Structure formats: C-alpha cells, structure tokens
Amino acid sequence: MRYYEGRTDPEIADILDISVGTVKSGIWRSLRRLRDDQVLALGRDQQECFGELVA
C-alpha cells in the first residue's frame, strides 16, 4: 500500500485496523527480507542492497 498506492503509515493502519507500529514493523521486516533475498541472489554487500531498497 505504501509503495503501490502511496499511502501513509497511519492510512494503512486505519484501513487494516492495526496500529501504526505494526504497519512500520511489517514494512521493516519486508524490506529486510527483500534485502536478504537480493544479497543471496546477487552476492552483493547487504548495506549496498538495503540502501537501494530504502532510497
């Protein structure tokens, strides 16, 4: 929702009826998972990949 629809964390929390903290932690875990998957696939440095995801 944040990246495809451009919604804010509070908007997502309201739509899903969860706390803003839960939204933030879910996004963080998802980005971490994508970073780890990309590092394994490309053999690149973790910091370099994470920087690309959050930029």
Backbone as CSV, one residue per row, in Angstrom:
resi,resn,N_x,N_y,N_z,CA_x,CA_y,CA_z,C_x,C_y,C_z
1,MET,0.819,-1.186,0.000,0.000,0.000,0.000,0.868,1.257,0.000
2,ARG,1.951,1.207,0.757,2.801,2.388,0.827,3.454,2.672,-0.523
3,TYR,3.987,1.652,-1.157,4.736,1.868,-2.385,3.868,1.828,-3.636
4,TYR,2.805,1.050,-3.644,1.961,0.954,-4.833,0.853,2.005,-4.854
5,GLU,0.334,2.350,-3.701,-0.764,3.314,-3.631,-0.348,4.655,-3.039
6,GLY,0.871,4.732,-2.517,1.380,5.971,-1.954,0.718,6.370,-0.643
7,ARG,0.225,5.392,0.100,-0.455,5.685,1.366,0.545,5.859,2.500
8,THR,0.149,6.635,3.502,0.993,6.851,4.680,0.784,5.699,5.675
9,ASP,1.690,5.614,6.642,1.554,4.567,7.663,0.223,4.682,8.424
10,PRO,-0.184,5.888,8.857,-1.479,5.987,9.548,-2.673,5.581,8.666
11,GLU,-2.619,5.887,7.379,-3.700,5.482,6.478,-3.774,3.958,6.377
12,ILE,-2.616,3.331,6.241,-2.566,1.864,6.157,-3.096,1.248,7.440
13,ALA,-2.675,1.795,8.573,-3.134,1.282,9.869,-4.652,1.370,9.977
14,ASP,-5.205,2.470,9.533,-6.654,2.659,9.590,-7.371,1.666,8.679
15,ILE,-6.888,1.493,7.477,-7.507,0.570,6.521,-7.472,-0.859,7.041
16,LEU,-6.328,-1.275,7.588,-6.154,-2.654,8.058,-6.606,-2.855,9.499
17,ASP,-6.982,-1.766,10.165,-7.411,-1.809,11.562,-6.325,-2.414,12.467
18,ILE,-5.098,-1.905,12.290,-3.961,-2.307,13.118,-3.241,-1.029,13.567
19,SER,-2.298,-1.164,14.483,-1.584,0.013,14.972,-0.540,0.472,13.948
20,VAL,-0.159,1.738,14.059,0.866,2.292,13.176,2.192,1.552,13.397
21,GLY,2.480,1.197,14.639,3.701,0.443,14.936,3.740,-0.896,14.227
22,THR,2.598,-1.551,14.137,2.524,-2.831,13.435,2.768,-2.637,11.946
23,VAL,2.246,-1.568,11.397,2.493,-1.254,9.982,3.986,-1.040,9.759
24,LYS,4.604,-0.228,10.608,6.026,0.074,10.456,6.891,-1.170,10.581
25,SER,6.585,-2.015,11.558,7.400,-3.221,11.738,7.210,-4.187,10.572
26,GLY,5.999,-4.258,10.044,5.753,-5.121,8.886,6.515,-4.647,7.663
27,ILE,6.545,-3.342,7.452,7.295,-2.789,6.320,8.780,-3.039,6.512
28,TRP,9.271,-2.817,7.710,10.687,-3.041,8.010,11.079,-4.500,7.767
29,ARG,10.268,-5.442,8.278,10.565,-6.867,8.076,10.545,-7.228,6.598
30,SER,9.597,-6.676,5.861,9.501,-6.963,4.429,10.720,-6.444,3.675
31,LEU,11.143,-5.222,3.992,12.334,-4.673,3.344,13.574,-5.488,3.689
32,ARG,13.670,-5.915,4.944,14.807,-6.741,5.362,14.822,-8.062,4.595
33,ARG,13.650,-8.661,4.428,13.551,-9.930,3.693,13.949,-9.744,2.232
34,LEU,13.476,-8.675,1.620,13.858,-8.393,0.240,15.368,-8.160,0.127
35,ARG,15.921,-7.437,1.098,17.358,-7.180,1.099,18.138,-8.488,1.195
36,ASP,17.750,-9.344,2.115,18.441,-10.618,2.299,18.321,-11.489,1.058
37,ASP,17.159,-11.530,0.445,16.960,-12.319,-0.769,17.821,-11.797,-1.910
38,GLN,17.912,-10.481,-2.029,18.703,-9.887,-3.102,20.184,-10.136,-2.883
39,VAL,20.624,-10.076,-1.647,22.037,-10.339,-1.352,22.381,-11.762,-1.739
40,LEU,21.536,-12.708,-1.401,21.794,-14.101,-1.739,21.783,-14.315,-3.247
41,ALA,20.882,-13.634,-3.947,20.759,-13.830,-5.375,21.930,-13.214,-6.145
42,LEU,22.395,-12.069,-5.701,23.411,-11.355,-6.461,24.786,-11.369,-5.821
43,GLY,24.871,-11.861,-4.587,26.142,-11.899,-3.897,26.698,-10.519,-3.580
44,ARG,25.818,-9.533,-3.437,26.256,-8.171,-3.160,26.265,-7.900,-1.670
45,ASP,26.921,-6.819,-1.293,27.005,-6.384,0.089,25.625,-6.026,0.634
46,GLN,25.297,-6.451,1.856,23.982,-6.196,2.457,23.686,-4.711,2.584
47,GLN,24.632,-3.907,3.025,24.410,-2.469,3.188,24.090,-1.813,1.850
48,GLU,24.775,-2.220,0.808,24.539,-1.664,-0.527,23.113,-1.970,-0.984
49,CYS,22.665,-3.192,-0.810,21.320,-3.578,-1.224,20.254,-2.864,-0.388
50,PHE,20.457,-2.780,0.909,19.481,-2.126,1.774,19.348,-0.663,1.400
51,GLY,20.450,-0.013,1.110,20.412,1.383,0.708,19.561,1.597,-0.526
52,GLU,19.600,0.687,-1.462,18.784,0.782,-2.666,17.309,0.620,-2.347
53,LEU,16.974,-0.251,-1.403,15.575,-0.508,-1.078,14.923,0.658,-0.371
54,VAL,15.630,1.338,0.489,15.024,2.404,1.270,15.206,3.783,0.656
55,ALA,15.925,3.861,-0.443,16.156,5.160,-1.105,14.898,5.658,-1.779
